[in-house]
Amino acid sequence: MNVVDLRSDTVTRPTPAMRAAMLDAEVGDDVYGEDPTVNALQRRLADELGFEDALFVPSGTQSNLLALMSHCERGDEYLVGMDAHTYKFEGGGAAVLGSIQPQPIVQDADGTLPLDRLAAAIKPVDPHFARSRLLALENTWHGRVLPQDYLRNAHDFARQRGLALHLDGARIYNAAVADGVSARAIAQHFDSVSVCLSKGLGAPVGSVLVGSAPLIERARRWRKVTGGGWRQAGMLAAACLHALDHHVARLADDHRRAAWLADRLHDIPGVNLLGQHTNMVFVDVPVERLQALDAHLRDAGIRISIGYLPTLRLVTHLDIDDSGIERVAEAFRAFFARG
């Protein structure tokens, strides 16, 4: 039985065509800047998103960390959402490794950081305080696409207050496809953007940080310091290039399947549908039934992430087809029909 894995869009496996591209990749030593396929990927994303330069790194966590450490110095702070990935789910790297203080801001339900809250959090120029240097946003956030007018307003806000602006754009292509705009139209508001290729786009490894040439030069040094220098990485870059060529437009299929799954789940007694955004579906189930539900789904060849909260995040991706969505819906219905 093929497993339907809804835990994350990071679980995707390279397609046969992607594996062939990896096999044929021209490679060199990237620490010396001599891997032609890595260089092509970096140039491709810098040009596509409207930046001077780019840096290919192993993970989105490292890409965000390098951005924060390149924008900020010891004793600086960055403003960030209370539930943002860079603050909550990346091991406190900015504070641990960069001596950068996070200033978390409570987000609104759509993932935006209200500008009045941001203004109140900016520190005065005074030796008692950390220096406010950077605003970090996330798009998508729990699958939610940040509105274009908010991005423009956030950009203007940051400029007026002397803040740099970074985007954790792990799923920027999901946001672009959902909004019917180019990824460049989103990226244009920022000084740096981190793009993940190993989520919905389906590459096995890799993120790219884009920004100005001086910022990427600093990031390249920090990549080496944090152990991210790699050698013949062109095989991985080839997978990312293949993903950009073949897997962007098809993100709409993931969004469609997520909407279909949400529609199938919303009328099942015992399942409380909280919402569907791009390729993510959020549901609440009785906490005392979580473990039994997990066991039931595993028996049906379905994997979900079970935590200590009743809220489940179900994520569609390129390894899940229409028949997989049907299996998931029927498995949920059969479990809750038992009472």
C-alpha positions in Angstrom: 0.0 0.0 0.0 1.3 3.4 -1.0 1.6 5.7 2.1 -0.3 9.0 2.0 2.0 11.2 4.1 0.2 14.4 5.2 2.8 15.4 7.9 4.5 18.1 5.7 5.4 19.0 2.1 9.0 18.3 3.2 8.5 14.5 2.8 8.4 14.6 -1.0 10.7 12.3 -2.9 12.5 13.3 -6.2 10.6 12.4 -9.3 12.3 10.2 -11.9 12.9 13.2 -14.1 14.5 15.1 -11.2 16.7 12.1 -10.4 17.8 12.1 -14.1 18.7 15.8 -13.9 20.7 15.2 -10.8 22.6 12.3 -12.4 23.5 14.5 -15.4 24.5 17.6 -13.4 27.8 19.2 -14.1 29.6 19.8 -10.7 32.6 21.5 -9.1 33.8 22.6 -5.7 31.3 25.2 -4.4 33.4 26.4 -1.6 35.7 27.7 -4.3 32.7 29.0 -6.2 33.4 26.5 -9.0 30.2 24.4 -9.2 28.6 25.5 -12.4 25.2 24.1 -11.5 25.1 25.8 -8.1 26.2 29.1 -9.8 23.4 28.7 -12.3 20.8 28.1 -9.6 22.0 31.2 -7.6 22.0 33.4 -10.8 18.6 32.0 -11.8 16.9 32.9 -8.5 18.7 36.2 -8.0 17.5 37.3 -11.5 14.0 35.8 -11.1 13.3 37.5 -7.8 15.1 40.8 -8.7 18.2 40.8 -6.5 21.9 41.2 -7.1 23.1 37.9 -5.8 22.1 34.6 -4.1 23.5 31.8 -2.0 22.6 28.1 -2.1 22.5 26.6 1.4 21.4 23.2 2.9 18.3 24.3 4.7 15.7 27.1 5.2 16.7 27.3 8.9 20.3 28.1 7.9 19.2 30.5 5.1 17.1 32.5 7.6 20.0 32.4 10.2 22.5 33.7 7.6 20.1 36.5 6.7 19.7 37.6 10.3 23.4 37.4 11.0 24.2 39.4 7.9 21.6 42.1 8.6 22.4 42.4 12.3 25.3 42.6 14.7 25.8 41.5 18.3 23.4 43.5 20.5 20.9 44.2 17.7 17.3 43.0 17.6 14.9 41.9 15.0 11.1 42.2 15.1 9.3 39.0 14.3 5.9 37.3 14.7 5.3 35.4 18.0 4.5 32.3 16.0 6.9 32.9 13.1 9.2 30.0 12.1 12.4 32.0 12.6 11.4 32.8 16.2 9.6 29.7 17.3 10.9 26.7 15.3 14.5 27.4 14.4 16.2 26.6 17.7 16.8 30.2 18.8 19.7 30.3 16.4 19.7 34.1 16.0 20.2 34.5 19.8 22.4 31.5 20.3 24.8 32.0 17.4 24.3 35.6 16.4 23.8 37.3 19.8 20.7 38.9 18.1 17.7 39.6 20.3 14.3 38.7 18.9 11.4 41.0 19.7 8.3 38.8 19.2 5.1 40.5 18.1 1.6 39.0 18.5 0.4 38.3 14.9 -3.1 38.9 13.6 -5.1 35.9 12.4 -4.0 36.4 8.8 -0.3 36.3 9.8 0.3 40.0 9.5 2.2 42.0 12.2 0.1 45.1 12.9 2.1 48.2 12.2 1.1 50.0 15.4 2.4 47.0 17.4 5.6 47.1 15.5 6.0 50.9 16.0 5.5 50.4 19.8 8.2 47.7 19.9 11.0 49.7 18.2 13.5 50.7 20.7 14.8 54.3 21.1 18.5 55.0 20.5 19.7 54.5 24.0 22.4 52.3 25.5 19.8 50.6 27.7 18.2 48.9 24.7 19.1 46.5 21.9 19.2 48.2 18.6 16.2 47.6 16.4 17.6 46.8 13.0 15.4 44.3 11.1 11.8 43.3 10.5 11.2 39.6 9.5 8.0 38.5 7.9 6.9 35.0 6.8 4.9 34.1 3.6 3.1 31.8 3.6 2.3 31.7 7.3 0.5 28.5 8.3 -0.5 28.4 4.7 -1.9 32.0 4.7 -0.8 34.4 2.0 0.2 37.8 3.3 -1.9 40.5 1.4 0.0 42.5 -1.2 -1.1 45.8 0.2 0.2 44.8 3.6 3.6 44.0 2.1 3.7 47.4 0.5 2.8 49.1 3.8 5.3 47.0 5.8 8.0 48.0 3.3 7.2 51.7 3.7 7.0 51.3 7.4 10.5 49.7 7.5 12.0 52.3 5.3 10.6 55.2 7.4 12.1 53.7 10.6 15.4 52.6 9.2 14.7 48.9 9.4 15.9 46.3 6.9 13.2 43.8 5.8 13.7 40.0 5.5 11.2 37.5 4.2 11.1 33.9 5.3 9.7 32.9 1.9 9.9 29.1 2.4 6.7 28.8 0.5 6.9 32.0 -1.6 5.9 30.1 -4.7 2.8 28.8 -3.0 1.9 32.4 -2.1 2.6 33.5 -5.7 0.5 30.8 -7.3 -2.4 31.4 -4.8 -2.4 35.1 -5.5 -1.9 34.8 -9.2 1.3 37.0 -9.1 4.9 36.4 -9.8 7.2 35.5 -6.9 9.2 38.6 -7.9 6.1 40.8 -7.2 6.2 39.5 -3.6 10.0 39.6 -3.2 10.3 43.2 -4.5 9.3 44.6 -1.1 12.2 43.0 0.8 15.9 43.4 1.3 16.5 39.6 1.5 14.3 36.6 0.9 14.9 32.9 1.9 13.4 30.5 -0.6 13.0 26.8 0.2 13.2 24.3 -2.7 12.6 21.2 -0.6 9.0 21.8 0.4 6.2 22.0 -2.2 8.6 22.3 -5.0 9.9 18.8 -4.2 13.7 19.0 -4.3 15.4 16.7 -1.8 17.6 19.4 -0.2 18.2 23.1 -0.3 17.2 26.7 0.1 18.5 29.9 -1.5 19.0 33.3 0.1 18.8 36.3 -2.2 19.8 39.8 -1.5 22.3 42.5 -2.3 25.9 41.6 -3.3 27.3 42.9 0.0 24.7 41.0 2.1 25.3 37.7 0.2 29.1 38.2 0.7 28.5 38.4 4.5 26.1 35.4 4.3 28.7 33.3 2.4 31.2 33.8 5.3 28.6 33.0 7.9 27.6 29.9 5.9 31.2 28.7 6.2 31.4 29.5 9.9 28.2 27.6 10.6 29.4 24.5 8.8 27.3 25.0 5.6 30.1 25.1 3.0 29.7 22.2 0.6 31.6 20.8 -2.3 30.1 19.1 -5.4 26.6 20.4 -4.6 25.6 20.7 -8.2 23.6 17.4 -8.1 21.4 19.0 -5.4 21.2 22.3 -7.3 20.2 20.4 -10.4 17.2 19.1 -8.5 16.3 22.6 -7.5 16.5 23.9 -11.0 14.3 21.1 -12.2 11.8 22.0 -9.5 11.7 25.6 -10.6 11.2 24.5 -14.2 8.5 21.9 -13.6 7.0 22.1 -10.2 5.9 25.7 -9.7 2.6 25.8 -11.7 1.6 22.5 -10.3 1.4 23.9 -6.8 -2.1 24.8 -7.8 -2.9 21.1 -7.8 -1.8 20.9 -4.1 -4.0 23.9 -3.3 -7.0 22.3 -5.1 -6.5 19.0 -3.3 -6.3 20.7 0.1 -9.6 22.5 -0.6 -11.2 19.2 -1.7 -9.9 17.5 1.5 -11.3 20.3 3.6 -14.7 20.0 1.9 -14.7 16.3 2.5 -13.8 16.7 6.2 -16.0 19.6 7.2 -19.3 17.6 7.7 -17.8 14.6 9.7 -19.1 14.7 13.3 -16.1 14.9 15.6 -14.0 16.8 13.2 -13.9 20.6 13.5 -12.6 22.2 10.4 -10.6 25.3 11.3 -9.6 26.3 7.8 -7.8 25.6 4.6 -5.1 27.9 3.2 -3.0 27.0 0.1 -1.8 23.5 0.6 -2.7 23.2 4.3 -5.8 22.0 6.1 -6.3 22.6 9.8 -8.7 20.5 11.9 -9.4 20.0 15.6 -10.3 16.6 16.9 -11.0 15.5 20.5 -7.6 15.3 22.2 -8.5 12.1 23.9 -8.9 10.4 20.5 -5.7 11.6 18.9 -3.7 8.4 19.5 -6.5 6.1 18.4 -6.9 8.3 15.3 -3.2 8.1 14.5 -3.2 4.3 14.9 -6.3 4.0 12.7 -4.8 6.1 9.9 -1.5 4.3 10.1 -3.4 1.0 9.5 -4.9 2.7 6.4 -1.5 3.7 5.1 -1.9 7.4 6.1 0.5 9.4 8.2 -0.2 12.6 10.1 1.6 14.6 12.7 0.2 14.0 16.2 1.2 16.4 19.0 -0.1 17.4 22.4 -2.7 19.7 20.9 -6.0 18.7 19.3 -5.2 20.7 16.1 -3.9 18.8 13.2 -2.2 20.2 10.1 -2.7 18.2 7.0 -0.4 19.2 4.1 -0.8 18.2 0.5 2.1 18.0 -1.9 3.3 16.4 -5.2 3.3 12.8 -3.8 -0.4 13.0 -3.0 -2.9 12.5 -5.8 -6.7 12.6 -6.0 -7.0 8.9 -4.9 -4.9 9.7 -1.8 -7.2 12.5 -0.8 -10.2 10.2 -1.2 -8.4 7.6 1.0 -7.8 10.2 3.7 -11.4 11.4 3.7 -12.8 7.9 3.9 -10.4 6.9 6.7 -11.4 9.9 8.8 -15.1 9.2 8.2 -14.8 5.5 9.1 -12.9 6.4 12.3 -15.4 8.9 13.6 -18.4 6.8 12.5 -17.3 4.4 15.3 -18.4 6.9 17.9 
